[in-house]
Amino acid sequence: MRVLACGDDAVLLDCADLDDARRRHAALVDHPYVTEAVLGARTVLLRGHPATLRTLARSTPPADDVAPPDAREHVVPVRYDGPDLADVAQRTGLDEDAVVTAHTGTPWTVAFGGFAPGFAYLVGGDPRLVVPRRATPRASVPAGAVGLAGEFSGIYPRASPGGWQLLGTTDVTLFDLARTPAALLAPGDTVRFTVADRDVPAPDDTDPGPHRHGQRRGEAS
């Protein structure tokens, strides 16, 4: 790990990989000398007094457990009719039904957020689904689009340009300022994708409660 200067009140930890970054973030995020800790794909940005943070980062071992105690589980129904489903099947050597089974068969974990408010990078899925981004990004991807890129899966919270391989869409609202917290998915949460029933109406996303689409681990359904 390298500790790099980052402005007047922060340092950037350049970690070995995502797992290393997640464990270092978990070890430091609640430390009283850290005013903010932002996790990336292989970095952790720490805000505070730089000299103190450099010493703290080098002396604090990575955490063994990266799951926060308030992590939640979310079930996300998906209509698997995306424009890249056939291409993903060809790239992986699976048929389209097997791609869907692989995507829904393993729970995903929110590693970190980024790109757009409410967008979460999900890891831990079936390793057969590791595929590259599209060679040419789309000018517009619809809100709720579910895709793959590298080792990650993700859900577009709003319409935007994007280059992920799109498997389908969901009606779950990822970001809503009327909800607390506004972002549905938080680092450490678990996401379980399911095949959507076309006859079931979209969920009511107006409830501002923090557990509208998820429950804390260990809670009864």
C-alpha positions as CSV (number, residue, x, y, z in Angstrom):
1,M,0.0,0.0,0.0
2,R,1.1,3.5,-0.8
3,V,0.0,6.6,1.1
4,L,-0.3,9.6,-1.3
5,A,-0.8,13.3,-0.6
6,C,-4.2,14.5,-1.7
7,G,-4.7,18.3,-1.2
8,D,-4.3,20.0,2.1
9,D,-6.6,17.9,4.3
10,A,-6.5,14.3,2.9
11,V,-4.4,11.4,1.9
12,L,-5.1,8.6,-0.7
13,L,-4.4,5.0,0.1
14,D,-3.3,3.2,-3.1
15,C,-4.1,-0.4,-2.2
16,A,-3.2,-3.8,-3.8
17,D,-6.8,-4.6,-5.0
18,L,-10.4,-4.1,-4.1
19,D,-10.4,-6.6,-1.2
20,D,-7.4,-4.8,0.4
21,A,-9.1,-1.4,-0.1
22,R,-12.3,-2.6,1.5
23,R,-10.5,-4.1,4.5
24,R,-8.5,-0.9,5.1
25,H,-11.6,1.3,4.7
26,A,-13.4,-0.9,7.3
27,A,-10.5,-0.5,9.7
28,L,-10.3,3.3,9.4
29,V,-13.8,4.6,8.6
30,D,-14.9,5.0,12.3
31,H,-11.6,6.2,13.7
32,P,-11.9,9.6,15.5
33,Y,-9.0,11.1,13.5
34,V,-10.8,10.4,10.2
35,T,-13.4,12.9,9.3
36,E,-14.4,11.1,6.1
37,A,-13.4,7.9,4.4
38,V,-14.3,7.2,0.7
39,L,-13.8,3.8,-0.8
40,G,-12.9,3.2,-4.4
41,A,-12.1,0.2,-6.6
42,R,-8.6,0.0,-5.2
43,T,-8.2,3.3,-3.2
44,V,-9.4,4.8,0.1
45,L,-9.5,8.6,0.4
46,L,-9.1,9.7,4.1
47,R,-9.9,13.3,5.2
48,G,-8.3,14.8,8.3
49,H,-4.8,16.0,9.3
50,P,-2.5,14.5,6.6
51,A,0.5,13.8,8.9
52,T,-1.8,12.0,11.4
53,L,-3.5,10.1,8.7
54,R,-0.3,8.9,7.1
55,T,0.9,7.5,10.5
56,L,-2.6,6.0,11.2
57,A,-2.8,4.4,7.8
58,R,0.6,2.7,8.1
59,S,0.0,1.5,11.6
60,T,-3.5,0.2,11.4
61,P,-3.9,-3.4,10.0
62,P,-6.7,-4.2,7.6
63,A,-9.9,-5.3,9.1
64,D,-10.9,-9.0,9.0
65,D,-14.6,-8.3,8.5
66,V,-15.8,-5.6,6.1
67,A,-19.5,-6.0,6.6
68,P,-21.0,-3.2,8.7
69,P,-23.4,-4.2,11.5
70,D,-26.3,-2.4,9.9
71,A,-25.9,-4.0,6.4
72,R,-29.2,-4.9,4.7
73,E,-30.4,-7.4,2.2
74,H,-32.3,-6.3,-0.9
75,V,-34.3,-8.4,-3.4
76,V,-34.3,-6.8,-6.8
77,P,-36.6,-8.2,-9.5
78,V,-35.3,-7.9,-13.0
79,R,-36.8,-8.3,-16.5
80,Y,-34.0,-10.1,-18.3
81,D,-34.7,-8.7,-21.8
82,G,-31.6,-6.5,-22.1
83,P,-30.0,-5.7,-25.4
84,D,-26.7,-7.2,-24.5
85,L,-28.0,-10.5,-23.0
86,A,-27.2,-12.5,-26.2
87,D,-23.7,-10.9,-26.4
88,V,-23.0,-11.8,-22.8
89,A,-24.1,-15.3,-23.5
90,Q,-21.8,-15.6,-26.4
91,R,-18.8,-14.1,-24.5
92,T,-19.3,-16.4,-21.5
93,G,-20.1,-19.6,-23.5
94,L,-23.4,-19.8,-21.7
95,D,-26.9,-19.7,-23.2
96,E,-29.1,-16.8,-22.2
97,D,-31.1,-18.8,-19.6
98,A,-27.8,-19.8,-18.0
99,V,-26.6,-16.2,-17.9
100,V,-29.8,-15.3,-16.0
101,T,-29.4,-18.3,-13.7
102,A,-25.8,-17.3,-13.0
103,H,-26.8,-13.6,-12.3
104,T,-29.6,-14.6,-9.9
105,G,-28.0,-17.6,-8.4
106,T,-25.3,-15.9,-6.3
107,P,-25.9,-12.9,-3.9
108,W,-23.9,-9.8,-4.7
109,T,-22.4,-7.4,-2.2
110,V,-22.2,-3.6,-2.5
111,A,-18.5,-2.8,-2.5
112,F,-18.7,1.0,-3.0
113,G,-20.7,3.7,-4.7
114,G,-19.8,6.1,-7.5
115,F,-20.4,7.3,-11.1
116,A,-23.9,8.8,-10.2
117,P,-25.9,9.3,-7.0
118,G,-27.3,5.9,-6.0
119,F,-25.1,3.8,-8.3
120,A,-23.5,0.9,-6.4
121,Y,-20.7,-1.4,-7.6
122,L,-21.7,-4.9,-6.8
123,V,-19.1,-7.7,-6.4
124,G,-19.1,-11.4,-5.5
125,G,-21.2,-12.8,-8.3
126,D,-20.7,-15.8,-10.5
127,P,-17.1,-15.6,-11.9
128,R,-18.3,-16.8,-15.3
129,L,-20.0,-13.4,-15.7
130,V,-16.8,-11.4,-15.9
131,V,-17.2,-9.5,-19.2
132,P,-15.6,-6.3,-20.6
133,R,-17.5,-3.1,-21.0
134,R,-18.9,-2.4,-24.4
135,A,-16.4,-1.2,-27.0
136,T,-18.7,1.7,-27.8
137,P,-20.7,3.2,-24.9
138,R,-24.4,4.0,-25.4
139,A,-25.4,7.7,-25.4
140,S,-28.3,6.9,-23.2
141,V,-29.0,4.0,-20.8
142,P,-32.5,3.9,-19.2
143,A,-33.0,4.2,-15.4
144,G,-33.2,0.8,-13.8
145,A,-30.9,-0.9,-16.4
146,V,-29.0,-3.8,-14.9
147,G,-25.6,-4.5,-16.3
148,L,-22.2,-6.1,-16.1
149,A,-18.7,-4.7,-16.5
150,G,-15.6,-6.6,-15.5
151,E,-16.2,-8.2,-12.1
152,F,-19.0,-5.8,-11.3
153,S,-22.7,-5.8,-11.6
154,G,-24.7,-2.5,-11.2
155,I,-28.0,-0.8,-11.7
156,Y,-28.3,2.6,-13.4
157,P,-30.2,4.9,-11.0
158,R,-31.2,7.3,-13.7
159,A,-30.9,7.7,-17.5
160,S,-27.3,8.5,-18.5
161,P,-24.6,7.5,-20.9
162,G,-23.0,4.1,-20.1
163,G,-20.9,1.3,-21.4
164,W,-22.0,-1.6,-19.3
165,Q,-23.4,-4.8,-20.8
166,L,-27.1,-4.6,-20.2
167,L,-29.0,-7.7,-19.1
168,G,-32.4,-6.2,-18.3
169,T,-34.2,-3.6,-16.2
170,T,-35.8,-3.2,-12.8
171,D,-38.4,-0.9,-11.4
172,V,-36.7,-0.5,-8.0
173,T,-35.8,3.1,-7.3
174,L,-32.1,3.4,-6.4
175,F,-32.0,7.1,-5.4
176,D,-34.8,9.2,-4.0
177,L,-34.3,12.5,-2.1
178,A,-37.6,12.0,-0.3
179,R,-36.2,8.8,1.3
180,T,-33.8,8.5,4.2
181,P,-31.2,7.6,3.2
182,A,-31.7,8.8,-0.3
183,A,-29.5,6.0,-1.8
184,L,-31.1,2.5,-1.5
185,L,-27.8,0.6,-1.5
186,A,-25.0,1.1,0.9
187,P,-21.5,-0.6,1.1
188,G,-21.8,-4.0,2.8
189,D,-25.4,-4.5,1.7
190,T,-26.4,-7.7,-0.1
191,V,-28.3,-7.7,-3.3
192,R,-30.2,-10.7,-4.6
193,F,-31.5,-10.5,-8.2
194,T,-34.6,-12.4,-9.1
195,V,-36.5,-12.9,-12.3
196,A,-39.4,-10.3,-12.3
197,D,-43.0,-11.5,-12.6
198,R,-44.4,-9.4,-15.5
199,D,-47.9,-9.5,-13.9
200,V,-46.7,-7.9,-10.6
201,P,-47.0,-4.1,-10.5
202,A,-43.9,-2.0,-9.8
203,P,-43.2,-1.5,-6.1
204,D,-44.4,1.7,-4.4
205,D,-41.2,3.7,-3.9
206,T,-42.7,6.7,-2.2
207,D,-42.3,5.3,1.4
208,P,-39.4,7.2,2.9
209,G,-38.6,4.6,5.4
210,P,-34.9,3.4,5.4
211,H,-35.8,-0.3,5.0
212,R,-38.4,0.0,2.2
213,H,-36.6,-2.5,-0.1
214,G,-34.3,-4.1,2.4
215,Q,-34.0,-5.5,5.9
216,R,-31.1,-5.7,8.3
217,R,-29.4,-9.1,8.3
218,G,-31.0,-11.3,10.9
219,E,-34.3,-9.5,10.8
220,A,-37.4,-11.6,10.1
221,S,-39.1,-11.0,6.8
